[in-house]
Amino acid sequence: MLERLAAAHGFGTVTIDISDPVSVLSARDAVLAAHPDLNVLIAMAGIIVPEDVTTAGFLDTAERIIDTNVLGPVRLVAAFTEHLQSRPDATIITVSSGLAHTPLRLTPSYNASKAFIHQFTESIRLQLAGTSVQVIELVPPAVRTELMRGQSQVEAFLPLDDYIDETMSLLASQPGANEILVERVKPLRFSEVNGAYEQAIATLNSH
Ligand SMILES: NC(=O)c1ccc[n+]([C@@H]2O[C@H](COP(=O)([O-])OP(=O)(O)OC[C@H]3O[C@@H](n4cnc5c(N)ncnc54)[C@H](OP(=O)(O)O)[C@@H]3O)[C@@H](O)[C@H]2O)c1
């Protein structure tokens, strides 16, 4: 599908495995050789896997999630930041989740990986303040993709096109925003500061 979209829209592609440090660096080199003016990094890739801390398979799953969702974006940011700083106007976009702020029982390491992304993003924004690099965090709610098998069919989740439209509209209307928060994610994002944390956890985990 990616090749078809690339041909239709005229963008380039490169193969990358963000859980492999060598792959990240070789992808970085290939991208920058082809696009020396590149000024945006979107660290979008991620996985979600149901976990049970009481079972033997827990550790392997947790390590896989952390390698992809935590170390992956860190590797990307490490690989591209020096180049991005050389551009007059650049942006790093990370992707966390509402689950960074209100935990889903089924996915402990995923929730924690996204909490890491939130704090990492907040922190590198502080370090890059005063440079040409803006740092933005997308905080999606449950969206109808195949992140977890079958979730694109879940009616209660936000349709992907609606998520994209609202996100693009917010990026355009709030160019200085640190976080891009569609309406649907706000109850999860702000549950703790609103004093609704326990209720939000109960609602999220009620089925
Ligand atoms: N959908 C939601 O409800 C939701 C909610 C909150 C946050 N998010 C976040 O949004 C981001 C995008 O997810 P999505 O919903 O669009 O799901 P998706 O369609 O499954 O996209 C995830 C992408 O990550 C790629 N990926 C996974 N492991 C990788 C690796 N080691 N190296 C390189 N690429 C890898 C996958 O590539 P392959 O297909 O080639 O494996 C896939 O293209 C993720 O960070 C996810 O955690 C999603």
The ligand as a Gaussian input file, in Angstrom:
#p B3LYP/6-31G(d) Opt

LIG

0 1
 N       -4.933000       3.921000      16.820000
 C       -5.037000       4.290000      18.095000
 O       -6.063000       4.053000      18.763000
 C       -3.908000       5.032000      18.748000
 C       -4.161000       5.695000      19.950000
 C       -3.128000       6.371000      20.576000
 C       -1.869000       6.375000      19.996000
 N       -1.644000       5.714000      18.834000
 C       -0.292000       5.735000      18.295000
 O       -0.309000       6.188000      16.968000
 C        0.814000       5.650000      16.276000
 C        0.368000       5.089000      14.958000
 O       -0.450000       3.950000      15.220000
 P       -1.656000       3.529000      14.263000
 O       -2.880000       3.580000      15.075000
 O       -1.602000       4.288000      12.970000
 O       -1.360000       1.979000      14.052000
 P       -0.756000       1.204000      12.811000
 O       -1.576000       1.433000      11.605000
 O       -0.515000      -0.202000      13.273000
 O        0.625000       1.947000      12.569000
 C        1.758000       1.632000      13.326000
 C        2.931000       1.691000      12.383000
 O        4.141000       1.438000      13.127000
 C        4.966000       0.671000      12.290000
 N        5.947000      -0.052000      13.095000
 C        5.723000      -0.918000      14.105000
 N        6.893000      -1.393000      14.578000
 C        7.869000      -0.813000      13.828000
 C        9.290000      -0.901000      13.805000
 N        9.953000      -1.676000      14.675000
 N        9.961000      -0.163000      12.900000
 C        9.311000       0.611000      12.020000
 N        7.972000       0.738000      11.968000
 C        7.265000       0.018000      12.868000
 C        4.029000      -0.259000      11.570000
 O        4.653000      -0.724000      10.415000
 P        4.259000      -2.155000       9.780000
 O        2.848000      -2.045000       9.397000
 O        5.194000      -2.294000       8.651000
 O        4.476000      -3.131000      10.880000
 C        2.852000       0.647000      11.268000
 O        3.052000       1.311000      10.032000
 C        1.455000       4.629000      17.223000
 O        2.567000       5.215000      17.874000
 C        0.349000       4.357000      18.232000
 O        0.846000       3.927000      19.482000
 C       -2.638000       5.067000      18.184000

